[in-house]
Amino acid sequence: MRWTIIFPVLNERLRLESGVVRTVEHLESIGFEDYEIIIVDNGSEDETPRIAAGLCARYGRVRYERIQVRGVGAAFRRGVELSRGDVVGYMDIDLSTDIRHLGEAIRIFEERPEVAYINGSRFARESDTRGRKWYRRLTSRGLLILLKLFLGMKSTDAICGFTFLRRETALALVEGCSRDNGWFYMIEFLLRAEKRGVEILDYPVEWQEDYNTTVKLFRTICDYLVQIARLFWEFYIKKNI
């Protein structure tokens, strides 16, 4: 079973090499060789392209793709389109989610054919989240409440930064999702999977806050509220008109 691991990146000169090297070394340590890594750069203006080129030269299984629009959603969507694996997904380049979970996910997909989607969760009962700033914890919890209240989300986390699913499922979801380019695309992706009855494993993880995050919190919250309203209209209002 071949895997495609997508790393969406934007101005990641400080973390790109470490993230890719640690991932490759982990896969080598568990004896897994049937994989590809796709670095999808959504508009970096630093040394990210140069570092990515060096990683591609160093590792034959690493590819680099640059797109002309910014956003994790756009990068993930492009990575799925380029993927050649039976399983495709993404991790945050800072590896906030413990890298050992990658090996565990590989085993789950091999041993449990009924599972089509693994959604990493920081808030599942068995999860271990460390270093989370109080205001980020508050906004994440608030987002979950809104998603459950207005959009009926069943999963315990929306955007942990650790998502993998079978490629045919990923392609179908990409086809059915909006063309939003930002972080909310990953939430919509999960919600539409739930609506379609996809077998989703809500997967508890060990997760460490990265204090060098580039996420613009206030702008992101405002975008999320607009996007929640859009999906509420589509899911519950538009179809009844």
ABEGO torsion letter per residue (X at the ends): XBBBBBBBBBGAAAAAAAAAAAAAAAAAAAGBABBBBBBBBBGBABAAAAAAAAAAAABAABBBBBBABBEAAAAAAAAAAABABABBBBBBAAGABBAAAAAAAAAAAAABAABABBBBBAABAABBBBGBBAAAAAAAAAAAAAAAAAAGBABABABAGBBBBBAAAAAAAAAABBABABAAAAAAAAAAAAAAGBBBBBBBBBBBBBAABABBAAAAAAAAAAAAAAAAAAAAAAAAX
